[in-house]
Amino acid sequence: LNMVNLPRVPVLSKINGTELPTTIDGMYDFLHNTIPTTLSALDDKAKGIPEGVVIRTANRDKIAKIRFQDYGNTIRRRDNAKK
């Protein structure tokens, strides 16, 4: 039920959770390969840049958002610490 008349998040695919990457770099690559541009922009300010993807179990008992910014920040901090 869409009570506020906003577009629903598009379904990208259905995969088994065991197919999700388990490393930071792997998940960041997964994001880039899965959604290189946004599919649900609410306005022009986002310039087509996606925020991330929402993952959930089939019965919706677990829901999480995987965000580009979180993984990008983690990779930058890790790489800067190596210098």
Short mmCIF file of the C-alpha atoms (twelve columns), coordinates in Angstrom:
data_MODEL
# 
_entry.id   MODEL 
# 
loop_
_atom_site.group_PDB 
_atom_site.id 
_atom_site.type_symbol 
_atom_site.label_atom_id 
_atom_site.label_alt_id 
_atom_site.label_comp_id 
_atom_site.label_asym_id 
_atom_site.label_seq_id 
_atom_site.Cartn_x 
_atom_site.Cartn_y 
_atom_site.Cartn_z 
_atom_site.pdbx_PDB_model_num 
ATOM 1  C CA . LEU A 1  0.000  0.000   0.000   1 
ATOM 2  C CA . ASN A 2  1.486  3.313   -1.103  1 
ATOM 3  C CA . MET A 3  -0.316 5.817   1.154   1 
ATOM 4  C CA . VAL A 4  1.910  8.845   0.441   1 
ATOM 5  C CA . ASN A 5  2.028  8.368   -3.341  1 
ATOM 6  C CA . LEU A 6  5.819  8.019   -3.602  1 
ATOM 7  C CA . PRO A 7  7.418  5.703   -6.123  1 
ATOM 8  C CA . ARG A 8  8.403  2.323   -4.730  1 
ATOM 9  C CA . VAL A 9  12.011 1.233   -4.688  1 
ATOM 10 C CA . PRO A 10 12.525 -0.817  -7.860  1 
ATOM 11 C CA . VAL A 11 13.355 -4.497  -7.501  1 
ATOM 12 C CA . LEU A 12 16.801 -5.032  -9.028  1 
ATOM 13 C CA . SER A 13 17.025 -8.777  -8.653  1 
ATOM 14 C CA . LYS A 14 16.421 -11.652 -6.314  1 
ATOM 15 C CA . ILE A 15 19.510 -13.497 -5.146  1 
ATOM 16 C CA . ASN A 16 20.442 -15.865 -2.391  1 
ATOM 17 C CA . GLY A 17 22.103 -14.065 0.518   1 
ATOM 18 C CA . THR A 18 25.075 -16.385 0.240   1 
ATOM 19 C CA . GLU A 19 25.800 -14.771 -3.151  1 
ATOM 20 C CA . LEU A 20 26.431 -11.360 -1.560  1 
ATOM 21 C CA . PRO A 21 30.080 -10.329 -1.257  1 
ATOM 22 C CA . THR A 22 31.615 -10.664 2.189   1 
ATOM 23 C CA . THR A 23 34.448 -8.164  1.800   1 
ATOM 24 C CA . ILE A 24 34.392 -4.375  1.780   1 
ATOM 25 C CA . ASP A 25 35.937 -4.153  -1.689  1 
ATOM 26 C CA . GLY A 26 33.684 -6.907  -2.989  1 
ATOM 27 C CA . MET A 27 30.534 -5.166  -1.745  1 
ATOM 28 C CA . TYR A 28 31.652 -1.819  -3.179  1 
ATOM 29 C CA . ASP A 29 32.189 -3.485  -6.569  1 
ATOM 30 C CA . PHE A 30 28.812 -5.228  -6.221  1 
ATOM 31 C CA . LEU A 31 27.139 -1.841  -5.718  1 
ATOM 32 C CA . HIS A 32 28.822 -0.330  -8.763  1 
ATOM 33 C CA . ASN A 33 27.916 -3.316  -10.935 1 
ATOM 34 C CA . THR A 34 24.350 -3.603  -9.644  1 
ATOM 35 C CA . ILE A 35 23.290 0.047   -9.771  1 
ATOM 36 C CA . PRO A 36 25.666 2.389   -11.621 1 
ATOM 37 C CA . THR A 37 22.957 5.084   -11.835 1 
ATOM 38 C CA . THR A 38 19.858 5.724   -9.762  1 
ATOM 39 C CA . LEU A 39 16.579 4.139   -10.750 1 
ATOM 40 C CA . SER A 40 14.405 6.182   -8.412  1 
ATOM 41 C CA . ALA A 41 15.491 9.829   -8.334  1 
ATOM 42 C CA . LEU A 42 13.068 12.023  -6.432  1 
ATOM 43 C CA . ASP A 43 14.516 15.223  -7.925  1 
ATOM 44 C CA . ASP A 44 17.349 16.508  -10.129 1 
ATOM 45 C CA . LYS A 45 19.685 17.262  -7.203  1 
ATOM 46 C CA . ALA A 46 20.980 13.671  -7.080  1 
ATOM 47 C CA . LYS A 47 22.247 13.970  -10.683 1 
ATOM 48 C CA . GLY A 48 21.600 10.278  -11.279 1 
ATOM 49 C CA . ILE A 49 23.967 9.183   -8.522  1 
ATOM 50 C CA . PRO A 50 22.551 6.222   -6.581  1 
ATOM 51 C CA . GLU A 51 22.639 6.167   -2.794  1 
ATOM 52 C CA . GLY A 52 22.732 2.404   -2.479  1 
ATOM 53 C CA . VAL A 53 20.533 -0.647  -2.461  1 
ATOM 54 C CA . VAL A 54 18.064 -2.059  0.033   1 
ATOM 55 C CA . ILE A 55 18.363 -5.762  0.753   1 
ATOM 56 C CA . ARG A 56 15.880 -7.872  2.646   1 
ATOM 57 C CA . THR A 57 14.977 -11.430 3.396   1 
ATOM 58 C CA . ALA A 58 12.010 -12.935 1.568   1 
ATOM 59 C CA . ASN A 59 9.840  -12.739 4.685   1 
ATOM 60 C CA . ARG A 60 11.025 -9.158  5.406   1 
ATOM 61 C CA . ASP A 61 12.232 -9.990  8.911   1 
ATOM 62 C CA . LYS A 62 15.644 -8.453  8.082   1 
ATOM 63 C CA . ILE A 63 16.113 -5.323  5.994   1 
ATOM 64 C CA . ALA A 64 19.323 -3.354  5.443   1 
ATOM 65 C CA . LYS A 65 20.554 -0.558  3.231   1 
ATOM 66 C CA . ILE A 66 23.956 -0.921  1.585   1 
ATOM 67 C CA . ARG A 67 25.204 2.606   0.880   1 
ATOM 68 C CA . PHE A 68 27.927 3.690   -1.519  1 
ATOM 69 C CA . GLN A 69 29.042 6.401   0.910   1 
ATOM 70 C CA . ASP A 70 29.591 3.972   3.793   1 
ATOM 71 C CA . TYR A 71 31.750 1.618   1.748   1 
ATOM 72 C CA . GLY A 72 33.595 4.447   -0.012  1 
ATOM 73 C CA . ASN A 73 34.437 6.124   3.316   1 
ATOM 74 C CA . THR A 74 35.643 2.843   4.801   1 
ATOM 75 C CA . ILE A 75 37.885 2.141   1.807   1 
ATOM 76 C CA . ARG A 76 39.337 5.686   1.888   1 
ATOM 77 C CA . ARG A 77 40.078 5.464   5.646   1 
ATOM 78 C CA . ARG A 78 41.670 2.062   5.230   1 
ATOM 79 C CA . ASP A 79 43.784 3.189   2.284   1 
ATOM 80 C CA . ASN A 80 44.868 6.388   4.073   1 
ATOM 81 C CA . ALA A 81 45.893 4.343   7.136   1 
ATOM 82 C CA . LYS A 82 48.198 2.258   4.924   1 
ATOM 83 C CA . LYS A 83 50.143 5.355   3.821   1 
# 
